[in-house]
Amino acid sequence: MDHFTITIDIFAILFLGGLSAGFVDSIAGGGGLISLPVLLSVGLPPQLALGTNKLQGSFGTLSASYNYIRNGKVELRSTAAGVTFTFIGASIGAWLIQRMDPSFIKHIIPVLLMAVFVYTLVSRELGFKPRAAIMTKGLFFFVFGMALGFYDGFFGPGTGSFWTAAMLVLLGYDMTKAAGTTRIMNFTSNVVALGVFIAGQNVLYSAGICMALGQILGARIGSHLAIRNGARFIRPVFLSVVFVTIARLGYVYYVKDL
């Protein structure tokens, strides 16, 4: 299966695509908006592109997670419950997506993302300073780990945005801590989905590793800038990524086939 020839041109496209995706994803999520079209553009069929995207994305989220943890912005022990429930939710979602048509959910997501965008836009102080939590961590990670883990395994677009917004509003995290914790949850659900695609032989390792090299570098740069500059840097990137995600999903689902 892995007979894909990596020429210098294709290597450059994959590496730069991975770097850009890793940079954006480490700050605000949404890296798949860049990486998946890049994989499709070099000739991979959709299923193979999706599986390969999970491979390269796992490297990026791991790199960013490590950087946030190493700089003391996220305490790994405090995310254990979230990782556990995200793993369970993503496993169920990834199993179910192979047996159901996900089209019923696609029309709901742009509406929910628009709510996230508007709320973040009008709440100008959201994420600049830690606030009192309005939900216990145990309950939060159970509810959102199962729900968003399931969603990422089942469908996926906007998962990082939902995680970040939920942590800002319900746990009172600042932007940097929310971004770092989101990367850990994304890594968990990425690995689960990757396992499903590997089992289905839908991962092209040569292309995935080329892109992963860029992902690792981009994730390190992006997470470093997010850690150093905090909410004043993360907030506009977050809003931009959510807006672009809404626009892309709106185009794909409502405009493209008109």
HELIX and SHEET records of a PDB file:
HELIX    1   1 ILE A    8  ALA A   28  1                                  21    
HELIX    2   2 GLY A   32  SER A   41  1                                  10    
HELIX    3   3 PRO A   46  ARG A   70  1                                  25    
HELIX    4   4 LEU A   76  THR A   79  5                                   4    
HELIX    5   5 ALA A   80  ILE A   97  1                                  18    
HELIX    6   6 SER A  103  LYS A  106  1                                   4    
HELIX    7   7 ILE A  109  VAL A  122  1                                  14    
HELIX    8   8 LYS A  137  PHE A  154  1                                  18    
HELIX    9   9 THR A  159  ALA A  166  1                                   8    
HELIX   10  10 MET A  167  LEU A  171  3                                   5    
HELIX   11  11 MET A  175  ALA A  199  1                                  25    
HELIX   12  12 TYR A  205  ASN A  229  1                                  25    
HELIX   13  13 ALA A  231  GLY A  250  1                                  20    
HELIX   14  14 TYR A  251  VAL A  255  3                                   5    
END                                                                             
